[in-house]
Amino acid sequence: MMELMRLQMRTAQMLIEAQTVIGLRMMGMAGVMTAAPGENTRMVTEKQTAFAQSGIAAMGALMAGKTPAQAYGLALTPIGQATRANSRRLSRR
C-alpha cells in the first residue's frame, strides 16, 4: 500500500513540474521572458529520450518479473528526472 502512495506522490510531483515547464516555455515562446537558443528543439528531443528510457526501464522490469507497480516506478524515473531538471533550469532564468 505504501508503495502505491509513494508512486502517486512521485506522479503528482512530476505532473506539477511538467505544468511549470510548459508554462515557462510558453512564456518564452510568447516573448514574455527570454528563452535560451535551441530551447524549442531541446523540448522535443528530451521528450523522445525520456520516453525511450522509460519504455526500456518498464519493459526490462516486466521481463525480469517485477510487479506492475515496480515497473511503473522504474518507468517514471527518467520522465521525472527530465521534468525536475527542466523545472529547476527554467525557473532560474
C-alpha positions in Angstrom: 0.0 0.0 0.0 2.8 2.4 0.9 4.5 1.7 -2.5 1.4 2.9 -4.3 1.1 6.0 -2.2 4.8 6.8 -3.0 4.1 6.3 -6.7 1.1 8.6 -6.5 3.2 11.3 -4.9 6.0 10.9 -7.4 3.5 11.1 -10.2 1.9 14.2 -8.7 5.3 15.9 -8.3 6.2 15.1 -11.9 2.9 16.5 -13.2 3.3 19.7 -11.3 6.9 20.1 -12.6 5.7 19.4 -16.1 3.0 22.1 -15.9 5.6 24.5 -14.6 7.9 23.7 -17.5 5.0 24.1 -20.0 4.1 27.5 -18.6 7.7 28.7 -18.6 8.3 27.6 -22.1 5.1 29.1 -23.4 6.1 32.4 -21.8 9.5 32.1 -23.6 7.8 31.4 -26.9 5.4 34.4 -26.4 8.4 36.7 -25.6 7.3 37.4 -22.1 10.7 36.1 -20.8 13.9 35.3 -22.6 14.3 31.8 -24.0 17.7 30.1 -24.5 18.6 29.5 -28.1 17.6 26.0 -29.1 15.0 25.6 -26.3 12.3 24.6 -28.8 14.4 21.9 -30.2 15.5 20.8 -26.8 11.9 20.3 -25.6 11.2 17.8 -28.4 14.4 15.8 -28.3 14.5 15.5 -24.5 11.0 14.0 -24.5 12.0 11.4 -27.0 15.0 10.4 -24.9 13.0 10.3 -21.6 10.1 8.3 -23.1 12.5 5.8 -24.7 14.4 5.3 -21.5 11.1 5.0 -19.7 9.9 2.3 -22.0 13.1 0.4 -21.8 13.0 0.5 -18.0 9.4 -0.7 -17.8 9.9 -3.5 -20.3 13.1 -4.6 -18.6 11.3 -4.6 -15.2 8.4 -6.6 -16.5 10.6 -9.1 -18.3 12.6 -9.5 -15.0 9.3 -10.5 -13.3 8.8 -7.3 -11.3 5.4 -6.2 -10.3 3.5 -3.6 -12.4 3.9 -1.1 -9.6 7.7 -1.6 -9.6 7.8 -1.4 -13.4 5.8 1.9 -13.2 8.2 3.3 -10.7 11.2 2.5 -12.9 9.4 3.9 -15.9 8.5 7.1 -14.1 12.1 7.8 -13.1 13.6 9.1 -16.4 10.5 11.3 -17.0 10.6 12.6 -13.5 14.3 13.4 -13.8 13.7 15.3 -17.0 10.8 17.4 -15.7 12.6 18.1 -12.4 15.8 19.3 -14.2 13.8 21.4 -16.6 11.7 23.0 -13.9 14.8 24.0 -12.0 16.7 25.2 -15.0 13.9 27.2 -16.5 12.9 28.7 -13.1 16.3 30.2 -12.6 16.0 32.4 -15.8 
